[in-house]
Amino acid sequence: MKLEQLHYLKEAIRYRSLSIAARENFISQPSFSAAITGLEKELGVKLLNRSNRGCTPTDICMEIMDRADTIFAMVEEIELLASNSSYCETINIAVVLSICEEILPQVLLEMEADKVFCKVAVASLEGEAIYPRVASGSSVLGIVAYIPKLLTADLKYTPLFEDEYVLYIGQHSPFWEQGSVSLEQMLSQPYIALGDDFATPNSDWAKDILAFSMPKVESQVSNLNTLKKMIINGPYVSLLPRFMVADDIYVKHNLMKPVRIDDIYLAAQFGYIENTRYKLTKNYTVFLDYFRKILTRLGYTVYKTV
């Protein structure tokens, strides 16, 4: 008998349907049904009454689940006990590209300095890929830009901070001597995209741009350093949140600089998503505490937790 089988049985009782329970647990129905059938064979009893209208638990099934609830409670206590230890176990997170390159390293270094020993499994992805990844359980926590339409019933979004998108230009830009540019001027320049912001525009700031016109996207890159080198060596421009180049060596040496777009305000909110079917353990809350600490140090107003 496996704990997973008892969990599937509990879910089947909850939804009164094997197909719905399988879908909600992101597993194929044949695999889901096979796990419960295997449990029935192992115990030698019928656990579910199955029909075209769904499934219902048998009397013996309800007795078994009463005892299984005790097991689930004990498992939760064990996990809580482990999470309260001084050693922080592996945390599995997915982080949007921009934050992964600029903010996450500072968070991890701060944790290491405070001797908070964590193994961190990080998936660096486009924001659109992180939402379904957390929904499926492949990552426990996702650090993302807020995209309301990607939130499903199982996902909870918590805001962390807001940042302004500004235009980064190099010395080869015709606007190098200017402190700001118009949206029309920006749209006239060859554009380098970090990720696929304009190919699949889900963010409000990208939609605001597209409401006027499609930028002249000449290249799409997934590496920030590649993008910056293209800007300093050519006439290219790119919109980035301020935090991405806040302490940049190219900016310090006057090879690249941010300029505001003076006739439109482009902002994005960043936060984290979690799957409501799973409770975040202490190691994740510790990680988020350090994340907020770094944001505060960088000068951002961090949203208060409820």
Secondary structure as a PSIPRED ss2 file (coil, helix, strand):
# PSIPRED VFORMAT (PSIPRED V4.0)

   1 M C   1.000  0.000  0.000
   2 K C   1.000  0.000  0.000
   3 L H   0.000  1.000  0.000
   4 E H   0.000  1.000  0.000
   5 Q H   0.000  1.000  0.000
   6 L H   0.000  1.000  0.000
   7 H H   0.000  1.000  0.000
   8 Y H   0.000  1.000  0.000
   9 L H   0.000  1.000  0.000
  10 K H   0.000  1.000  0.000
  11 E H   0.000  1.000  0.000
  12 A H   0.000  1.000  0.000
  13 I H   0.000  1.000  0.000
  14 R H   0.000  1.000  0.000
  15 Y H   0.000  1.000  0.000
  16 R C   1.000  0.000  0.000
  17 S C   1.000  0.000  0.000
  18 L H   0.000  1.000  0.000
  19 S H   0.000  1.000  0.000
  20 I H   0.000  1.000  0.000
  21 A H   0.000  1.000  0.000
  22 A H   0.000  1.000  0.000
  23 R H   0.000  1.000  0.000
  24 E H   0.000  1.000  0.000
  25 N C   1.000  0.000  0.000
  26 F C   1.000  0.000  0.000
  27 I C   1.000  0.000  0.000
  28 S C   1.000  0.000  0.000
  29 Q H   0.000  1.000  0.000
  30 P H   0.000  1.000  0.000
  31 S H   0.000  1.000  0.000
  32 F H   0.000  1.000  0.000
  33 S H   0.000  1.000  0.000
  34 A H   0.000  1.000  0.000
  35 A H   0.000  1.000  0.000
  36 I H   0.000  1.000  0.000
  37 T H   0.000  1.000  0.000
  38 G H   0.000  1.000  0.000
  39 L H   0.000  1.000  0.000
  40 E H   0.000  1.000  0.000
  41 K H   0.000  1.000  0.000
  42 E H   0.000  1.000  0.000
  43 L H   0.000  1.000  0.000
  44 G C   1.000  0.000  0.000
  45 V C   1.000  0.000  0.000
  46 K C   1.000  0.000  0.000
  47 L C   1.000  0.000  0.000
  48 L E   0.000  0.000  1.000
  49 N E   0.000  0.000  1.000
  50 R E   0.000  0.000  1.000
  51 S E   0.000  0.000  1.000
  52 N C   1.000  0.000  0.000
  53 R C   1.000  0.000  0.000
  54 G E   0.000  0.000  1.000
  55 C E   0.000  0.000  1.000
  56 T E   0.000  0.000  1.000
  57 P E   0.000  0.000  1.000
  58 T C   1.000  0.000  0.000
  59 D H   0.000  1.000  0.000
  60 I H   0.000  1.000  0.000
  61 C H   0.000  1.000  0.000
  62 M H   0.000  1.000  0.000
  63 E H   0.000  1.000  0.000
  64 I H   0.000  1.000  0.000
  65 M H   0.000  1.000  0.000
  66 D H   0.000  1.000  0.000
  67 R H   0.000  1.000  0.000
  68 A H   0.000  1.000  0.000
  69 D H   0.000  1.000  0.000
  70 T H   0.000  1.000  0.000
  71 I H   0.000  1.000  0.000
  72 F H   0.000  1.000  0.000
  73 A H   0.000  1.000  0.000
  74 M H   0.000  1.000  0.000
  75 V H   0.000  1.000  0.000
  76 E H   0.000  1.000  0.000
  77 E H   0.000  1.000  0.000
  78 I H   0.000  1.000  0.000
  79 E H   0.000  1.000  0.000
  80 L H   0.000  1.000  0.000
  81 L H   0.000  1.000  0.000
  82 A H   0.000  1.000  0.000
  83 S H   0.000  1.000  0.000
  84 N C   1.000  0.000  0.000
  85 S C   1.000  0.000  0.000
  86 S C   1.000  0.000  0.000
  87 Y C   1.000  0.000  0.000
  88 C E   0.000  0.000  1.000
  89 E E   0.000  0.000  1.000
  90 T E   0.000  0.000  1.000
  91 I E   0.000  0.000  1.000
  92 N E   0.000  0.000  1.000
  93 I E   0.000  0.000  1.000
  94 A E   0.000  0.000  1.000
  95 V E   0.000  0.000  1.000
  96 V E   0.000  0.000  1.000
  97 L H   0.000  1.000  0.000
  98 S H   0.000  1.000  0.000
  99 I H   0.000  1.000  0.000
 100 C H   0.000  1.000  0.000
 101 E H   0.000  1.000  0.000
 102 E H   0.000  1.000  0.000
 103 I C   1.000  0.000  0.000
 104 L H   0.000  1.000  0.000
 105 P H   0.000  1.000  0.000
 106 Q H   0.000  1.000  0.000
 107 V H   0.000  1.000  0.000
 108 L H   0.000  1.000  0.000
 109 L H   0.000  1.000  0.000
 110 E H   0.000  1.000  0.000
 111 M H   0.000  1.000  0.000
 112 E H   0.000  1.000  0.000
 113 A H   0.000  1.000  0.000
 114 D C   1.000  0.000  0.000
 115 K C   1.000  0.000  0.000
 116 V C   1.000  0.000  0.000
 117 F C   1.000  0.000  0.000
 118 C E   0.000  0.000  1.000
 119 K E   0.000  0.000  1.000
 120 V E   0.000  0.000  1.000
 121 A E   0.000  0.000  1.000
 122 V E   0.000  0.000  1.000
 123 A E   0.000  0.000  1.000
 124 S E   0.000  0.000  1.000
 125 L E   0.000  0.000  1.000
 126 E C   1.000  0.000  0.000
 127 G H   0.000  1.000  0.000
 128 E H   0.000  1.000  0.000
 129 A H   0.000  1.000  0.000
 130 I H   0.000  1.000  0.000
 131 Y H   0.000  1.000  0.000
 132 P H   0.000  1.000  0.000
 133 R H   0.000  1.000  0.000
 134 V H   0.000  1.000  0.000
 135 A H   0.000  1.000  0.000
 136 S H   0.000  1.000  0.000
 137 G C   1.000  0.000  0.000
 138 S C   1.000  0.000  0.000
 139 S C   1.000  0.000  0.000
 140 V C   1.000  0.000  0.000
 141 L E   0.000  0.000  1.000
 142 G E   0.000  0.000  1.000
 143 I E   0.000  0.000  1.000
 144 V E   0.000  0.000  1.000
 145 A E   0.000  0.000  1.000
 146 Y C   1.000  0.000  0.000
 147 I C   1.000  0.000  0.000
 148 P H   0.000  1.000  0.000
 149 K H   0.000  1.000  0.000
 150 L H   0.000  1.000  0.000
 151 L C   1.000  0.000  0.000
 152 T C   1.000  0.000  0.000
 153 A C   1.000  0.000  0.000
 154 D C   1.000  0.000  0.000
 155 L E   0.000  0.000  1.000
 156 K E   0.000  0.000  1.000
 157 Y E   0.000  0.000  1.000
 158 T E   0.000  0.000  1.000
 159 P E   0.000  0.000  1.000
 160 L E   0.000  0.000  1.000
 161 F E   0.000  0.000  1.000
 162 E E   0.000  0.000  1.000
 163 D E   0.000  0.000  1.000
 164 E E   0.000  0.000  1.000
 165 Y E   0.000  0.000  1.000
 166 V E   0.000  0.000  1.000
 167 L E   0.000  0.000  1.000
 168 Y E   0.000  0.000  1.000
 169 I E   0.000  0.000  1.000
 170 G E   0.000  0.000  1.000
 171 Q C   1.000  0.000  0.000
 172 H C   1.000  0.000  0.000
 173 S C   1.000  0.000  0.000
 174 P C   1.000  0.000  0.000
 175 F C   1.000  0.000  0.000
 176 W C   1.000  0.000  0.000
 177 E C   1.000  0.000  0.000
 178 Q C   1.000  0.000  0.000
 179 G C   1.000  0.000  0.000
 180 S E   0.000  0.000  1.000
 181 V E   0.000  0.000  1.000
 182 S C   1.000  0.000  0.000
 183 L H   0.000  1.000  0.000
 184 E H   0.000  1.000  0.000
 185 Q H   0.000  1.000  0.000
 186 M H   0.000  1.000  0.000
 187 L H   0.000  1.000  0.000
 188 S C   1.000  0.000  0.000
 189 Q C   1.000  0.000  0.000
 190 P E   0.000  0.000  1.000
 191 Y E   0.000  0.000  1.000
 192 I E   0.000  0.000  1.000
 193 A E   0.000  0.000  1.000
 194 L E   0.000  0.000  1.000
 195 G C   1.000  0.000  0.000
 196 D C   1.000  0.000  0.000
 197 D C   1.000  0.000  0.000
 198 F C   1.000  0.000  0.000
 199 A C   1.000  0.000  0.000
 200 T C   1.000  0.000  0.000
 201 P C   1.000  0.000  0.000
 202 N C   1.000  0.000  0.000
 203 S C   1.000  0.000  0.000
 204 D H   0.000  1.000  0.000
 205 W H   0.000  1.000  0.000
 206 A H   0.000  1.000  0.000
 207 K H   0.000  1.000  0.000
 208 D H   0.000  1.000  0.000
 209 I H   0.000  1.000  0.000
 210 L H   0.000  1.000  0.000
 211 A C   1.000  0.000  0.000
 212 F C   1.000  0.000  0.000
 213 S C   1.000  0.000  0.000
 214 M C   1.000  0.000  0.000
 215 P C   1.000  0.000  0.000
 216 K E   0.000  0.000  1.000
 217 V E   0.000  0.000  1.000
 218 E E   0.000  0.000  1.000
 219 S E   0.000  0.000  1.000
 220 Q E   0.000  0.000  1.000
 221 V E   0.000  0.000  1.000
 222 S C   1.000  0.000  0.000
 223 N C   1.000  0.000  0.000
 224 L H   0.000  1.000  0.000
 225 N H   0.000  1.000  0.000
 226 T H   0.000  1.000  0.000
 227 L H   0.000  1.000  0.000
 228 K H   0.000  1.000  0.000
 229 K H   0.000  1.000  0.000
 230 M H   0.000  1.000  0.000
 231 I H   0.000  1.000  0.000
 232 I H   0.000  1.000  0.000
 233 N H   0.000  1.000  0.000
 234 G C   1.000  0.000  0.000
 235 P C   1.000  0.000  0.000
 236 Y C   1.000  0.000  0.000
 237 V E   0.000  0.000  1.000
 238 S E   0.000  0.000  1.000
 239 L E   0.000  0.000  1.000
 240 L E   0.000  0.000  1.000
 241 P E   0.000  0.000  1.000
 242 R H   0.000  1.000  0.000
 243 F H   0.000  1.000  0.000
 244 M H   0.000  1.000  0.000
 245 V H   0.000  1.000  0.000
 246 A C   1.000  0.000  0.000
 247 D C   1.000  0.000  0.000
 248 D C   1.000  0.000  0.000
 249 I H   0.000  1.000  0.000
 250 Y H   0.000  1.000  0.000
 251 V H   0.000  1.000  0.000
 252 K H   0.000  1.000  0.000
 253 H C   1.000  0.000  0.000
 254 N C   1.000  0.000  0.000
 255 L C   1.000  0.000  0.000
 256 M E   0.000  0.000  1.000
 257 K E   0.000  0.000  1.000
 258 P E   0.000  0.000  1.000
 259 V E   0.000  0.000  1.000
 260 R E   0.000  0.000  1.000
 261 I E   0.000  0.000  1.000
 262 D C   1.000  0.000  0.000
 263 D C   1.000  0.000  0.000
 264 I C   1.000  0.000  0.000
 265 Y C   1.000  0.000  0.000
 266 L C   1.000  0.000  0.000
 267 A E   0.000  0.000  1.000
 268 A E   0.000  0.000  1.000
 269 Q E   0.000  0.000  1.000
 270 F E   0.000  0.000  1.000
 271 G E   0.000  0.000  1.000
 272 Y E   0.000  0.000  1.000
 273 I E   0.000  0.000  1.000
 274 E E   0.000  0.000  1.000
 275 N E   0.000  0.000  1.000
 276 T C   1.000  0.000  0.000
 277 R C   1.000  0.000  0.000
 278 Y C   1.000  0.000  0.000
 279 K C   1.000  0.000  0.000
 280 L C   1.000  0.000  0.000
 281 T C   1.000  0.000  0.000
 282 K H   0.000  1.000  0.000
 283 N H   0.000  1.000  0.000
 284 Y H   0.000  1.000  0.000
 285 T H   0.000  1.000  0.000
 286 V H   0.000  1.000  0.000
 287 F H   0.000  1.000  0.000
 288 L H   0.000  1.000  0.000
 289 D H   0.000  1.000  0.000
 290 Y H   0.000  1.000  0.000
 291 F H   0.000  1.000  0.000
 292 R H   0.000  1.000  0.000
 293 K H   0.000  1.000  0.000
 294 I H   0.000  1.000  0.000
 295 L H   0.000  1.000  0.000
 296 T H   0.000  1.000  0.000
 297 R H   0.000  1.000  0.000
 298 L C   1.000  0.000  0.000
 299 G C   1.000  0.000  0.000
 300 Y C   1.000  0.000  0.000
 301 T C   1.000  0.000  0.000
 302 V C   1.000  0.000  0.000
 303 Y C   1.000  0.000  0.000
 304 K C   1.000  0.000  0.000
 305 T C   1.000  0.000  0.000
 306 V C   1.000  0.000  0.000
